[in-house]
């Protein structure tokens, strides 16, 4: 990751995702599923959060206020398919739909900590949270 200490913006530059997929019946589709879940993990780690107003209604009423990663935030993703024998899966396959979501968020949080020396215990690590943490570190 690269963290801009003046703006609080974090950019994921490159990411490797290795997954035990059982038997990859169609490797291109499996890789696409992993790419999608990794991008979800990036949003989970850096931008996606639900905010409620004082009346308990969701404050984000459009995608302009709920920040999803776009192609512009998509890093180089190296997908490594680890094929194993999965006797309980169909034709030896395993589900891979969202397998990259949680480990991606954790990996990004650790990379941010390594880059800045600041450990975050909650996600998303938004620009505002990053700037607040940087300010506390300087005090």
N, C-alpha and C positions, 0 to 999 in steps of 0.2 A: 504494500500500500504506500501511498504518498499522502502526507497530511500537510496542508497549508496552515501554518501556525497563525497566520494573520486573519484568515477567513474562516478557519475551522473546517474547511472542506476536506473530505477524505476521498481519495480515488483509489480504487482497486486496479492495479496495473496488470496483474497476471494471477491466475489461479489454477491449481492442479486439483483435479477431482478423480480419485481412484475409488471404484465401487465394485463390490462383489455382486455380479448380476446373474449368477447362475449361468445358464446358457443364453448367449445373446443371439436370439433367433434372427433378428434384423438389427445388426449393429448400428446402422445409421439412425434408426428410430430410437434405440436405447441411448445413443449419444445425445440426440435431440432432447429426450426427456431429462437427461442429466444437465444439459445446458440450461433448460428451463428452470429446474429446481435450484441450480446454482444462482441464477439471476434472482429468483425469489429470495434466496438466502442473503444476497447482497442488499436487497430492499429491506429485509428483516433486520439486518445488521445496521444499516445506515440511515434509513429514511422512513420506513413505514410505521406509522403509529396512529391509533385512533384517539381522537381528542373529543371530549364531550363539553358542551356548554353548561351553564348554570342550571338549566332545566333538564339536563340529562340526555339531550339530543346530540347526535353526532355532529360535530362542528364542520367536518369536511363534507360538503355537499357536491363536490366535483373533483375530477382528477387534477385540477389546478391546485387543490388544497391537500390532496392525499398523494404523496410523492412516490410514484412507482419508478423503478429503474427503467430506462429506455435503452435503445441501441447505443446511445452516446455514453452510457455508464457501463456498457458491457466490456469487460476486459478480455484479453486473450485467455481462453479456457482450454487447458490441456486435459482431455478426458481419457482416463485409463480404465479400460474394461477388464476386470479380473473375472475370468470365467471359471466356474466350479461346477461340480455335480450337485444339483438340487433335486433330489428324488421326489419331493412333495410338490414341486412346481409344475405347471403345464410344459411338457417337453423339456423339463429341466430348467426353466426360466424362473426368475424372481421379479417381483414388482420393483420398479425403479422410478415411479412417478414423482415422488417428492424426497427422494433419499438425500439430495444435496442441500436441502433447506437448513437444517439445524447445524451440521458440521461446518457449513460455509460461514454462517453467522459467528460461530465460535472462533473459527480460524481468522476471520477479519478482526474480531475484537482482540485476539492475541497479537495479530500483526500491528494493529494500532498501538497497543501497549509497547511492543518492541520498538516501534518508530518514535514514540513520544515519551516513553517512560511513565505514562499515565495508564492506570488500570481502571477500566470501566466494568461495573458489575451489573449494568442494565443496558438493554438495547431498546431502541435504536440509538446509535451514537451519532446524533444529529450535529449539524454545524453549531447550533446554539449550545448544546451540551459540551462539545469540544472546546469552544471558546470559554465557557464557564470553568471548565477543568484547567485550562491553560492559565486563566487568571488566578485560580486558587494556587496553582503550582508556583506562580511568581511571588505570591504573598509571603 
